Amino acid sequence: MKTIKQLFFAIFLLLLAGSKFALADNIMKVRSASVNASQVVEVEILIENDSAFVAFQLDIPMHDQLEFLNDSIWLNSQRVNSNHVLSDTILPGDTLRILGYSTNNTPFLGDTGAIVSFKLKAGTDPGDYDMQLCNAIIGSESSGNLLTSTVNGTVTLQAPDIHFSASEVNFGETPLTDHTDRNITIYNQGNLPLEVTGIAFGSPYFALTSSETFTLNAGGSVNKTIRFNSVVKGDYDVDMTVVSNDPDEASAEVNLIANAFAVNEIHTGNLFAFSGDTARLTFTINNMEPFNGFQFDLNMPDPLTFIEDSVFLSSRKTDHIVSANVLSGNKLRVVAYSASNEFFTGSDGDVLSMYFSVVGVGGYYSLNLSDVLIGDSNGMNSLSQHYNGQLQIAAADISCNTSMNFGDVSILGADTNTLTIYNTGNDTLEISGIAFTNSSYRMLESMPMEINPGQNSQVNVRFSQATEGDADGQMKIYSNDPDESPRTINLSAFAFVPNYLSAMDTTVVLGDTCWVDILVENIEAFVAFQVDMQLPAELSCVYGSVKLTGRKADHLIHASLADSANNKIRLFAYSLSESNFTGNEGAVARVPLVLDPLAAGVYDLDVTAAILGDEQSEDVLYAFSDGQLTVTSDGVPNYYTVKDTTISIDDTTCFNAQNTITVAGEGDDVMINSGGHVNFIAGNKIVFKPGFKATAGSYVHGFITTTNEFCASMTSNPDEEELETFPEELTGNEIRIKIYPNPSTGRYTIDFLDEELSGQLAVFNFQGNLLDTYHFSEQSKLQISLDEFPNGIYFLNIATPDFVLTRRIVKVGY
């Protein structure tokens, strides 16, 4: 019991807590100590003081591993006299409060060393435990707090401390006669050596693979291998007991779990098959225990179809019978048993085989079992494990685009698109045939076709249609692809009638008259046309002089200014009787233009709002195109057309062009009379069209210059040996020949109507380019081929010693 005087001094010292003297060092310390587990340690509180003090106080929080021993506290006799009193109290929170004071204000003795000591009982958990000074006071005679600082101490509890990497070790399943090893780590988390003196197991089938006694230094560890020997079938749940000098775990335990089983397994075989084949699947059983029956469900992937009555037991059977039935969900149930409970023979090998039809996409498929049983003599399921199998199908897999668009294709022509066909499977792709739902499409390659795995091949599809309109269809590829035969490709195209209108590219020399032709190339007849042409600002149209060409019938033409702001003129031609323009190509109108001094250069002639009207007042025009006007100052135009020209006797004339000279055509005649001399000089080509006539005795010289020399550099009277002489009047219309079939798909016969002629035939395209040449000698017929050229209009130029003529032929598509 505390006296009233003791309480008075306690209150007195607490009042001192608010003030300190900083004139000298007065330090309170805890001296550090160490103790072994479960032993007692003495803790000293020291005061080092420069000033006299009559009282002190301190609080030290206790730890669960350090227990304060009652009546174990005392003052140091060297520093007190009979007037000093000591008090200890355990405060809430397990804090030790120590109070020392003088009843008559007598100072404590000395200036250094222990002032008070007490004892603690150590626990078993090793470690360093702080001795922390709290609410410390050193009281002076004048009720002041002399404390300048505190120094905490440590009590080190020394002991080994065993720990394991796991509290439970599971060995899983181990087949009989085999063993399973598992590792465990033993740690010493203490600060004294851990001495393991023995390890025991709750079953003789568990053991260490190394020594059971060892020592671990502080902080050390060791890995130990525990072996389970599967000798007796069953489940095991036992303890491993480790005996050591750990003060609180002298016998530490680790739980061990294991299962020893007899190996009775059923294995599903693997299948490899080509799609469309029949395949055999086998099952094996390896067993440690005898069995008299088995059952399982095989979950069949879609490509597998069980063949009825094709299940057979192997020679391991005795009097066993087997059945196989397909259940819902494409599940095959197999049951094998013995009516007399006889065992299957042997301990390993095939027990069952069955046959399947395999049809499907190439790849890998799982062969999974479920509800698997292996029956023993007691009617129990002795199955230890079952294993699934795998089906690999080798199959072709076709891959290609699903659509082909040919765009716009002329009814006189054809277009070919290439389709690349890939085989992404693992078997050869065999394409047996390709069919089209629309006869306007056809394939150029022959069938059948084979494509190896990972490879591709191309097929060319040709489109041609002799009538205008959309041409939709499908291309069907028949192959050995198991799920895509036929493979369907959607086809689309539009067959158009090639009716074109354009402004002719024209070259004019500064100072010459400028005429621009409006050209129409047409397959369908038309009775009228309209076109707007925007002229450069430097050009103006002589409206009253606009005229139609020889392709007109009773047609009239009207020319006017359609848009003055843009210098756009409009031409409109029509027939009151709705007569058709004649011919299928060439100029239909000529537009005179006035050059308002125009510099040399190239000027655009933009065509808009073009229409070709037929008898039903429908616009049959497919497309129109602009032209260009080239103004040159060197006297030699790029292009030149000789029109409405007659060369009389003794006249010598020269025509030249940097690129092309066109002679006659479009209803214009060019006549070379007897005695007339004419030269045609071009940098690229000379085109003679119907309407060119040369009478007997005339001289014509046409050639391509390679030296850039034109008419201005020639003599006025060329040497006669350089001239081509035409011995008689040539009018292509008077020569009796027959060309058939015309139109044709590419093969033509030229029949000279029983005359045997010699000469040369040249084939030109619509643009005047020479494509081919045929020489003939004393022949009455000549056959030519245009198979390699696209559909369209071509010209045949036939020259013999007696005549030269030109005929037009048409090649059409299939």
ABEGO torsion letter per residue (X at the ends): XBBAAAAAAAAAAAAAAABBBAABBBBBBBBBBBBBBGBBBBBBBBBBBABBBABBBBBBBBBAABBBBBGABBBBAAABBAABBBBBBBBBGGBBBBBBBBAAGBBBBEABEBABBBBBBBBABBEBBBBBBBGBBBBBAAGBBABABBBBBBBBBBBBBBBBABABBBAEBBBBGBBBBBBBBBBBABABBBBBAEBBBABAABBBABBABBBBBBGBBBBBBBBBBBABBEBBBBBBBBBBABAABABBBBBBBBBBBBBBBBBBBBBBBBBGBBBBBBBBBBBABBBABBBBBBBBBAABBBBBGABBBBAABBABBBBBBBBBGGBBBBBBBBAAGBBBBEABEBABBBBBBBBEBBEBBBBBBBGBBBBBAAGBBABABBBBBBBBBBBBBBBBBABBBAEBBBAABBBBBBBBBBBABABBBBBABBBBABAABBBABBOBBBBBBGBBBBBBBBBBBABBEBBBBBBBBBBABAABOBBBBBBBBBBBBBBBBBBBBBBBBBGBBBBBBBBBBBABBBABBBBBBBBBAABBBBAAABBBBAABBABBBBBBBABAAAGBBBBBBBBAAGBBBBEABEBABBBBBBBBBBBBEBBBBBBBGBBBBBAAGBBABABBBBBBBBBBAAGBBABBBBBGBBBBBGBBBBBBBAABBBBEEGGBBBBBBBGBBBBBBBAABBBBBBGBBBBBGBBBBBBBBAAGBBAAABBABBBAAABBBBABBBBAAABBBBBOBOBBAGBBBBBAGGBBBBEBBBBBBAAGBBABBBBBBGBABBBBBAAABBBEBBBBBBBBAABBBBBBBBBBBX
